[in-house]
Amino acid sequence: MQYMYKIGLAHIRNNRLLLCRPFAFDPLILPGGLKKTGESPVENLMRQIVEELGGGAHLETSSLRYLGNFSDFAAGKTERIVEIELYSGELSGTLVASSEIQELKWFSPTDDWETLSPIIKNKILPFLIQNGSLLK
């Protein structure tokens, strides 16, 4: 089994979680991505936000709060396990799908959970609902 380590951002606005649909596969994922060697979580998220959400997007680094580490099967790659170091945080500016992202989606807990990557469906969304970040 292969293993991937990523940093993810849970950005919630109006009881909706910002998710991305990459070109590479269909399930929705969090903004963020693979951590480069020597890169801090904040540096990773700042780089990934610009890459995935456009140059007009700005991560409010003072708002970042560590939520925990979660692991499950990787989206579109059932032979891989992904671990996500998850942070909540605020974004400002204009958010547009960029780089490898084809669509941004504001996901409500009442939307179809089958559109989600396994880690979001099985671990992250239940956690966000349980801790009160999202209301079901």
C-alpha distance (Angstrom), angle and dihedral (degrees) to the residues before:
residue distance angle dihedral
M1 . . .
Q2 3.80 . .
Y3 3.80 120.8 .
M4 3.84 131.6 -147.2
Y5 3.82 128.5 -171.2
K6 3.80 118.4 -153.7
I7 3.78 139.9 171.0
G8 3.82 114.6 -132.9
L9 3.79 135.9 -167.9
A10 3.81 123.6 -142.8
H11 3.81 103.0 -159.2
I12 3.81 110.4 178.5
R13 3.78 125.3 -171.5
N14 3.82 126.2 168.5
N15 3.83 91.1 -6.2
R16 3.82 90.8 -55.9
L17 3.80 127.8 116.1
L18 3.80 118.3 -138.2
L19 3.81 109.8 -123.9
C20 3.80 134.7 173.0
R21 3.80 133.0 -140.6
P22 3.80 109.4 -149.3
F23 3.80 123.4 -151.2
A24 3.83 90.1 -122.4
F25 3.84 97.1 66.8
D26 3.80 141.7 -2.9
P27 3.83 108.7 -114.3
L28 3.79 117.5 96.3
I29 3.81 117.5 -110.0
L30 3.80 137.7 -174.5
P31 3.79 123.1 -96.1
G32 3.80 108.3 -97.7
G33 3.75 134.2 65.1
L34 3.76 153.0 -165.9
K35 3.77 114.8 -15.1
K36 3.81 115.5 -121.7
T37 3.80 119.6 -138.1
G38 3.80 110.7 -82.5
E39 3.79 93.1 8.8
S40 3.82 118.4 131.1
P41 3.81 119.6 -136.6
V42 3.82 90.0 -107.8
E43 3.83 92.0 50.6
N44 3.81 89.6 47.9
L45 3.79 93.7 51.2
M46 3.80 93.2 45.1
R47 3.83 90.7 52.0
Q48 3.80 94.6 43.1
I49 3.81 94.4 47.1
V50 3.81 91.2 56.2
E51 3.82 91.7 44.4
E52 3.82 96.4 46.4
L53 3.82 104.2 28.0
G54 3.80 100.8 33.8
G55 3.78 137.1 -103.2
G56 3.81 91.6 -75.4
A57 3.81 92.1 62.7
H58 3.79 117.3 97.6
L59 3.80 127.0 -167.2
E60 3.81 112.7 -143.0
T61 3.82 95.1 -138.9
S62 3.82 93.3 -170.8
S63 3.83 88.0 63.2
L64 3.82 95.3 56.7
R65 3.79 115.3 119.8
Y66 3.80 125.1 179.2
L67 3.82 111.1 -122.3
G68 3.81 102.5 177.4
N69 3.80 145.3 -88.7
F70 3.80 120.8 -71.7
S71 3.81 131.1 -175.9
D72 3.81 135.5 -168.6
F73 3.80 140.2 126.3
A74 3.80 113.8 -42.5
A75 3.81 119.2 -108.9
G76 3.79 110.6 -93.6
K77 3.83 91.9 -2.9
T78 3.80 112.1 81.1
E79 3.82 90.7 173.7
R80 3.83 88.6 66.0
I81 3.77 134.6 70.2
V82 3.79 117.4 -148.1
E83 3.78 124.9 -158.1
I84 3.79 116.1 -161.4
E85 3.79 123.0 -161.2
L86 3.80 97.3 -151.5
Y87 3.80 128.0 -150.1
S88 3.78 131.2 176.8
G89 3.77 116.8 -140.6
E90 3.76 148.4 148.1
L91 3.78 127.0 -100.9
S92 3.79 127.7 -161.4
G93 3.77 134.3 -175.6
T94 3.77 128.8 42.6
L95 3.81 115.7 -30.1
V96 3.81 116.0 -154.3
A97 3.79 131.6 162.9
S98 3.82 106.5 -100.4
S99 3.80 141.2 169.5
E100 3.82 109.6 -3.4
I101 3.84 93.5 -1.7
Q102 3.81 118.4 98.4
E103 3.82 99.1 178.9
L104 3.80 142.2 15.3
K105 3.79 117.2 -147.0
W106 3.80 131.0 -169.1
F107 3.81 100.1 -144.5
S108 3.79 122.8 -155.5
P109 3.83 121.2 -161.9
T110 3.83 86.9 -118.4
D111 3.85 92.0 59.1
D112 3.83 122.7 96.7
W113 3.81 107.9 -68.9
E114 3.83 90.7 -162.5
T115 3.83 88.4 76.7
L116 3.83 89.9 64.7
S117 3.79 130.9 94.3
P118 3.83 112.4 -106.7
I119 3.81 94.7 -105.8
I120 3.81 93.2 52.6
K121 3.81 93.9 43.4
N122 3.82 97.0 43.7
K123 3.80 103.9 31.6
I124 3.80 119.3 6.1
L125 3.81 102.8 44.6
P126 3.83 93.5 45.9
F127 3.82 88.5 48.9
L128 3.82 92.9 50.0
I129 3.82 90.5 49.3
Q130 3.81 93.4 45.6
N131 3.82 94.2 49.9
G132 3.80 92.1 47.5
S133 3.82 98.4 -111.1
L134 3.82 89.2 118.6
L135 3.80 127.0 27.2
K136 3.78 117.4 -139.4
